[in-house]
Amino acid sequence: MSLVVAVVGATGVVGREMVKTLEDRAFPHDKLVLLASARSAGSTIKFRGEDVPVQIATPEAFAGVTVALFSAGASISRKFAPFATQAGAVVVDNSSAFRMDENVPLVVPEINAADIKTNRGIIANPNCTTAITLMALYPLHQAFGV
């Protein structure tokens, strides 16, 4: 199976960091698709020494995508995540759009990575300060029941 990774919100600060992290960790994939708003379309982002073009995020842009990393805000996630999942992708959403949805696992990999198995196409993650705080609180919870 071909692994096609899309980054939605690729030209934003967090989206660029996602692209950088994929590169720094030599994430194995066959293709990288960068998606953003119409005003960013046509720009490029360096990835593994090559300029990767940024495309407009549209429902059709998710064709063939296996994993879609979303970091473009809750309204964009609500609008486009269903198209990504319908196209067969697993969405990892960095916005607040699905955090309180009882059908979407809220995952901090170091704490409850096994919960990703319950996903129905979308996986949420907590905001950055919550994730960092949990890294300190979880060991205390395990030891003392916080």
Secondary structure, 3 states (H helix, E strand, C coil): CCCEEEEECCCCHHHHHHHHHHHHCCCCCCEEEEEECCCCCCCEEEECCEEEEEEECCHHHHCCCCEEEECCCHHHHHHHHHHHHHCCCEEEECCCCCCCCCCCCECCHHHHHHHHHHCCCEEECCCHHHHHHHHHHHHHHHHHCC
